[in-house]
């Protein structure tokens, strides 16, 4: 290998490591945004919710910057392995941006939810969000460490989130039937819970792209799904 070629390979490797670091930072912002959104639901704090909604623009901007960085690296003629790295980065950036959007949606919905009396099911929403937040932070570590096996385990854990979401969904439907005056507040909680369940789906997407980054098109094991809400009459 010539000295020039060796320098180019080293330079690309360093820039890819920097790209991974930027995506992990972006993911940590999204995780913090989710945690803050869950906190404002519990505290019924409209002003803090408005700040979370504004902060979503920072994640959007980072996704835009990541797209430019990936295109710049792609134009340098990377090898097949590097192309997988860049394609995975683009997909992961998109998933993190959507996670930020869903966290922002929880904050937006909390402002309408606060117009109604408090509901005890807020605890169930907090528990659901805690599971999603842990999975997001764990998948960021797996991406940073290029740990495809850990990513596969996190992907399998989405069934846990689905089960909790289905349980909360059933509980809220029952509560609405028993107390029709709670329908509006419960509907807001249902939308917030669905946003959190969708965050879990995007964590799964990130895990699958970590696998793709390491193994290419090699098939992942079939994933168990336990969201039973579509079967509830």
matplotlib code that plots the C-alpha trace (Angstrom):
import matplotlib.pyplot as plt

x = [0.0, 1.4, 1.9, -0.8, -3.3, -2.6, -3.1, -6.5, -7.7, -6.7, -8.4, -11.6, -11.5, -11.1, -14.0, -16.2, -15.4, -16.3, -19.6, -20.4, -19.7, -22.0, -24.8, -24.5, -24.6, -27.7, -29.3, -28.5, -30.3, -33.4, -33.2, -33.0, -35.9, -38.0, -37.2, -38.0, -41.3, -42.3, -41.3, -43.6, -46.5, -46.2, -45.6, -48.2, -45.8, -46.9, -43.9, -41.4, -43.4, -43.1, -39.3, -39.1, -41.0, -38.5, -35.5, -36.6, -35.1, -31.6, -32.1, -33.5, -30.4, -28.1, -29.8, -29.3, -25.6, -25.2, -26.7, -24.2, -21.3, -22.3, -22.6, -19.1, -17.6, -19.4, -17.9, -14.4, -14.9, -15.2, -15.0, -18.1, -17.6, -17.4, -20.6, -22.4, -21.2, -22.4, -25.8, -26.4, -25.5, -28.0, -30.8, -29.9, -29.9, -33.4, -34.6, -33.2, -34.8, -38.2, -37.6, -37.1, -40.3, -42.3, -40.8, -41.8, -45.3, -45.6, -44.8, -47.3, -50.1, -49.3, -50.4, -53.9, -53.9, -53.3, -56.7, -58.4, -58.1, -55.1, -55.4, -53.7, -52.7, -49.9, -47.8, -48.3, -47.2, -44.1, -43.2, -43.7, -41.5, -38.8, -38.6, -38.3, -35.6, -33.5, -33.7, -32.7, -29.7, -28.7, -28.8, -26.7, -24.0, -24.3, -23.8, -20.9, -19.2, -20.3, -21.8, -24.2, -25.0, -26.0, -28.1, -29.9, -30.7, -32.1, -34.2, -35.7, -36.6, -39.1, -41.7, -41.5, -42.4, -45.2, -46.7, -46.6, -48.2, -51.0, -51.6, -51.8, -54.1, -56.5, -56.5, -57.3, -60.1, -61.6, -61.3, -63.1, -66.0, -66.4, -66.1, -67.2, -66.1, -62.5, -62.6, -60.8, -58.0, -57.6, -57.5, -54.6, -52.8, -53.5, -51.8, -48.8, -48.5, -48.6, -45.8, -43.7, -44.5, -43.3, -40.1, -39.5, -40.0, -37.3, -35.0, -35.5, -34.7, -31.4, -30.6, -31.2, -28.9, -26.2, -26.5, -26.4, -23.3, -21.5, -22.9, -24.4, -27.5, -27.1, -30.6, -31.5, -33.6, -37.4, -38.6, -41.4, -44.2, -46.6, -48.6, -52.1, -54.0, -55.1, -57.0, -58.9, -62.5]
y = [0.0, 3.4, 6.1, 8.2, 5.4, 4.5, 8.1, 8.2, 5.0, 6.4, 9.7, 8.0, 5.8, 8.8, 10.6, 7.6, 7.4, 11.1, 10.4, 7.6, 10.0, 12.6, 10.1, 8.9, 12.5, 13.0, 9.9, 11.0, 14.3, 12.3, 10.2, 13.2, 14.8, 11.6, 11.7, 15.4, 14.8, 12.1, 14.4, 17.2, 14.9, 13.9, 17.5, 19.0, 21.7, 23.5, 25.9, 23.0, 21.2, 24.2, 24.2, 20.5, 21.2, 24.0, 21.8, 19.3, 21.7, 20.8, 17.2, 18.1, 20.2, 17.4, 15.0, 17.5, 17.9, 14.1, 13.8, 16.3, 14.5, 11.1, 12.5, 14.1, 10.8, 8.8, 11.0, 10.0, 6.5, 4.3, 0.5, -1.8, -2.0, 1.8, 2.1, -0.1, 2.2, 5.3, 3.8, 2.6, 6.1, 7.7, 5.3, 5.7, 9.5, 9.3, 7.0, 9.3, 12.3, 10.5, 9.5, 13.2, 14.0, 11.4, 12.8, 16.2, 14.9, 13.6, 17.1, 18.7, 16.2, 16.8, 20.4, 19.3, 16.5, 19.1, 20.7, 17.6, 16.3, 14.0, 10.3, 7.4, 5.8, 8.4, 6.0, 3.4, 5.9, 6.7, 3.0, 2.5, 5.5, 4.2, 1.0, 2.8, 5.1, 2.3, 0.5, 3.7, 4.3, 0.6, 0.6, 3.8, 1.9, -1.0, 1.3, 3.1, -0.3, -1.8, -4.7, -6.5, -9.3, -6.7, -5.0, -8.3, -8.7, -5.1, -5.8, -8.9, -6.8, -4.8, -7.5, -6.3, -2.8, -4.1, -6.1, -3.0, -0.8, -3.4, -3.6, 0.2, 0.4, -2.2, -0.4, 2.9, 1.5, -0.1, 3.1, 5.1, 2.5, 2.8, 6.6, 8.4, 11.7, 10.5, 9.8, 13.0, 12.7, 8.9, 9.6, 12.0, 9.3, 6.7, 9.0, 9.6, 5.8, 5.2, 7.7, 5.8, 2.5, 3.9, 5.1, 1.4, 0.5, 3.0, 1.6, -1.7, -0.2, 1.2, -2.3, -3.8, -1.3, -2.1, -5.7, -4.6, -2.4, -5.5, -8.3, -6.8, -8.5, -11.6, -12.3, -11.6, -14.0, -13.6, -11.0, -11.7, -9.0, -8.6, -5.5, -6.9, -3.6, -4.4, -7.4, -5.5, -4.9]
z = [0.0, -1.0, 1.6, -0.1, -0.1, 3.5, 4.5, 2.6, 4.3, 7.7, 7.0, 6.0, 9.1, 11.3, 9.6, 9.9, 13.7, 13.9, 12.1, 14.5, 17.4, 15.9, 15.5, 19.1, 20.3, 18.2, 19.7, 23.2, 22.5, 21.3, 24.4, 26.7, 24.8, 25.4, 29.1, 29.4, 27.6, 30.0, 32.9, 31.6, 31.3, 34.9, 36.1, 33.8, 32.8, 29.6, 29.5, 29.7, 27.0, 24.7, 25.2, 24.3, 21.1, 20.2, 21.0, 18.3, 15.7, 17.0, 16.1, 12.7, 12.0, 13.1, 10.7, 7.9, 8.7, 8.8, 5.3, 4.0, 5.8, 4.4, 0.8, 1.2, 2.3, -0.4, -3.1, -2.0, -3.5, -0.4, -0.5, -0.1, 3.7, 3.9, 1.8, 4.3, 7.0, 5.3, 4.3, 7.8, 9.1, 6.8, 7.9, 11.6, 11.4, 9.9, 12.6, 15.4, 13.8, 13.8, 17.5, 18.3, 16.4, 18.5, 21.7, 20.6, 19.8, 23.4, 24.7, 22.3, 23.3, 27.0, 26.7, 25.6, 28.2, 30.9, 30.2, 31.8, 35.4, 36.1, 35.3, 37.2, 33.9, 33.6, 35.6, 32.9, 30.3, 32.3, 32.6, 28.9, 28.1, 30.5, 28.6, 25.3, 26.7, 28.0, 24.6, 22.8, 25.0, 24.7, 20.9, 20.8, 22.8, 20.4, 17.4, 19.0, 19.8, 16.4, 18.4, 16.1, 18.7, 21.3, 18.6, 17.9, 21.6, 21.7, 18.6, 20.3, 23.4, 21.3, 22.2, 25.8, 24.7, 22.5, 25.5, 27.8, 25.1, 24.5, 28.3, 28.7, 25.6, 27.1, 30.5, 28.9, 26.8, 29.9, 31.8, 29.0, 29.0, 32.8, 32.9, 29.6, 31.1, 30.8, 27.1, 26.0, 28.5, 27.8, 24.0, 24.6, 26.6, 23.9, 21.3, 23.6, 24.2, 20.4, 19.9, 22.4, 20.8, 17.5, 19.1, 19.9, 16.2, 15.3, 17.9, 16.2, 12.8, 14.3, 15.6, 12.2, 10.6, 13.1, 11.9, 8.3, 9.0, 10.3, 8.2, 5.0, 3.7, 5.9, 7.3, 10.9, 12.9, 12.7, 15.3, 17.7, 17.7, 20.6, 19.8, 20.2, 19.8, 16.2, 17.5, 20.2, 19.1]

ax = plt.figure().add_subplot(projection="3d")
ax.plot(x, y, z, "-o")
ax.set_aspect("equal")
plt.show()
